[in-house]
Amino acid sequence: MSKAARTIQVWSFYVLGLGLILLFVPNVLLGLFGFPATDEVWIRIVGLLLLVLAYYYYNAARLEMMALFAWSVPARVCIIVVFIVFVLLRLALPQLILFGVVDLAGALWTRSAL
């Protein structure tokens, strides 16, 4: 497995874990980061979407899909930019940026491995 594929495989495990938590016990994670608890279904839908992304990332890593690895870098960098905008517009708590930092770090790791 190439170094770039390894970064995507590790990323898939992170996304899988986050997806499972948001699907089954979202308020645990929300509480850890100071977000209010919710009974809304949307947070669980986000969890399901993350599980789908984890599946795609894992299989892309397994199949050495270098083009997808490259496409994922700017997409993951955009996440922190949008999260910062959400915070500046007071649409989200500043803690949201922490999730964007993880995306940025993963993106930079993948970029360096490419």
C-alpha positions, 0 to 999 in steps of 0.5 A: 500500500502506498503512503498516500493510500495509507493516509486515506485508509487511516482517514477512513477509520476516523470518518467511520468512528465519527460516523458511528458516534453521530449515528448511534450516540450523537449527544455524547460527542456533542456534549464533549465539545460543548454543543447542545444535545439534540433529538433532531434526526439531522445529526444522525443523517450526518453520521450515516453520510460519514459512514458512506464516505468512510466506505468510499475512502476505505475502498479507494485506499484499498484500490490505490485510487490516486486521483481520488486521493488528490481530489480529496485534498482541496475538498478537505481543506475547504471544510475548515474554511467553511467552518470558520465562516460559520463561526464568524457568522455566528452560525456555529460554536467556535469548537466546530473549527476543531473538526476542521483542523482534523480535516486540514491535518488529514488533507495536508498529510495526504498531500505530502504523501502524494 
